Amino acid sequence: MDKRAVAVVIAVKRLDAAKTRLTPIIAADDRRALVLAMLTDTIGAARAAGLHQLVIVSPDTSVAAVALDAGARTVVDDGEVLNDAFAIGIEHALTLWPGNRILVLQADLPAARPASLKAAVDHSAQHDRSYIPDHSGTGTTALFLNTRGPGGTDVLRFGPNSASEHRGRGAVDLTTGVDRWPDLRMDVDTVDDLLAAQDIGLGPATSLVVSRLQLREQTQTPGATAPADGP
């Protein structure tokens, strides 16, 4: 079992382009606040799980400020391709912490619990490449790479049907045959996703934002189950 330390890499889009499928139920300013809150809670869960080596990649200065306040390192990436941003983050993490394992983590996991992250890290140590699918089973919320140096980013296939894409490149599904870690599988792309995450239990920053939105009183968003990767 691989007992090396794990560095976490997270990528976040420009805030004005993030979570557009929450429109029109959630206004632009509230969407931005929600993205930052979910990032805060995701980082908080990681740090509470003992994962203190974090790199956040984003072109947005507000994201960088939140990441720094939460104790993470930041990298500016002006590109729009999620997998490229993750690759940049992995390179930066391995420069800072050579020899670490890598956890590529989505930024929109507001219900993530430290105990689940700890368990996932332990289970991933048995495999060179492994992943956690999202709640739809088609996307990916977490990808573990037990690389021992540069490279290994060829497996990055975040985007439509990323779970099967990662599986096809040798990554093992850590939830196969076991119903576990619903909190780590609940990424948020739609209002229905956000309500489902609320039922699991939101982190404090996201809970504060959601409490003032009164989402359950609003009309359910059509097409809320359409899968997608990326914050």
N, C-alpha and C positions, 0 to 999 in steps of 0.2 A: 504493500500500500504506500502511495506517495504521500509523504508527510511534509513536503515543502510548504512554505507560506504561500498564500494566495493573494494576488493583486487583482483588484476589481476595476474594470473599465466600463464606463457608461458614456453614451453619446446622446446629445439633445439637440434637436433642430432649433432654428431661429424661432423665437416665441411667436412671432406673427404668422408662422407657417405651421405651428404645432396644434394638434388636436382639432383640426377643422371640422371633423365629423360631429363634434359637439355643438356645432352651429345648427339651428338658431336658438336652441334651448339655453345655451350658455353664451353670453356675450363675450366679445373679444378680450376685454380687460379681465374678466373673470376666468377665461380660458388661460390667459397668461399666468394669473395668480395660481390657478390649479396646477399647471405644469410645474411651476416652481415649488409648490407645496408637495406634490408627489415626488419630485426629485429629493426634496429635503427628507421626506419620510423613508424613501428608498435608501439614501445614504445613511440615515440614522439606524435603520435596521441592520445594514451591513456592518456598521461600526459596533453596534451592540452585539453582533455575532462574532466579534473579534477580528473583523476584516478592516484593518485601519489603513491599508495601502490602497488608495483609491485615486483614479485618474478620470476626470470628467472632460469630455471633448465637446466643444460647442462654439459656434460663431457668435454667440450672444453674450454680451457683457453682464447682463442680469443673471444669466445662468452661472457664469464664472464667479460672480460675487456670492451667490448662494452656496456654490460648491466650496469656495474658500472658507466661508463662515462655518461650514459643516466639517471642515478639516480635511478636505480633499485637495489634490493637486489639479491644475487645470491646463488644458491645451486649447488654443484657438485653431479652429478649422473652418475655413470659408467655403468649403465644398458642400454639396447637397446630397452626397451619396453616403448612406448610413454605413455600409460595410467599409468604405474608405475611412470614415471617421473612426470606426472601431479599430481598424488596422493601425492608424496613427496613434491611437491611445495605447494599443498593445506595445507598439515599438517604444513609446515613451515610458510605459510601465517597466518594461524589461531593461531600459536604460537606467532607470532609478533603482530598480530592485532586480538585478540579474539573477537568473535561476528560479524565479518565482513561477508558480503555476498561475494561470490566468482565468478569471471569471468575467466573461462578457455579460453584462447585466442590463436589462431594459430599465429605463428611468421612470416608468409609470407603473410601479408596483406598490401602491399606497397601503395595501393590507399586509405587506411582507412582514413576517415575524422572525426575529433573530434565531429562535430555535429551529425553524425550518431551514434557514440559510446554513446554520451549523451542520444540520443533518445532511443537506445537499452537498456541502463541501466534503464531508466525510465519505459519502457514497461515490462522489466523483473521483476520489483518489484511486479507485480501482481501475480506472479507464484512461486511455490516452486522450480520448475525446468523448464528451457526454453533454447532454442537454436536457432542459426541462421544457416541455411543450406548453403553449398557452392553454387557456380554458376551452378554446375551440378545437384544440388538437392539431391545428394547422400551422400556427405560428410558433415562435421560440421566445421564451422570456429569459432564459439563462443558457449560456454555452461555456463549458469548462474545457480548457486547453492545457494539457500537462506538458507543454513544450519546454525544452531546455535551452532555448536560445531563439534568435530571430527566425522568422519563418513560422509555418503552421497556420498563418492567416488565410491560406487557400481554402480553408473549410468555411469561412465566413459567408453565409448565404442568407442573411436577414432580409426579409421581404416576403412577398406572397409565397405560401407553401414552404416556408423555411424549415419547418420540422422535417418534412420528407427530404428536403435538400440537405440538411445537416446529417440526417440518418444515412443518406446515400453517400456521404463522404466519410463514413466510418464512425460517426458520433452515436453513442448509446443513449437511448431514452431512459432516463433515471426513474420514470414513473411507470414503465411497462409492467403490467400485471399487478400494480399496487396503486390504490387510490390514496395519494398523499400530497401534501403541500398545496392545497387549493389556494392558499394565500400567495404563493410564488407563481401560480399559473394565472392569476387574475390581473392581467394587464388591462389598461383602460383606454379604449378608443371611442366608446359611445357612452351615452347617458345610462343605458341599461348596464353596461360594464361597471360604471361608477357606483350604481345602486347595489350591484352584486358585491362589489368590494366593500361597500358600507355594511352590508349584511355580515361579511366575514369579520370586519373590524378595521377601520381606517387608522392610520397613524395620526398623531396630534395635529400636524400642520394641515394635512388634507381635510381632516375632520372639521377644522376651524373654517376652511373655505366652503366646504359642502354645507355646513350648518346654516349658512346665510343664503344659500341658493334655493332652498325649498324645492328640490328636484322632484320629490314624490308627488307634489301637488301639480306638477306640470304634465303636459301631454307626452306620452312615451314617444321617443324618437323613432321614426320609421327606419328600417334597414339596420337596426342596432346590432345585429349579430354578424355583420360583415367582417371577416378577419383581416388584420393588417399588423405588421410589425412596425416598431419604431415609435418613439415618444413624440 
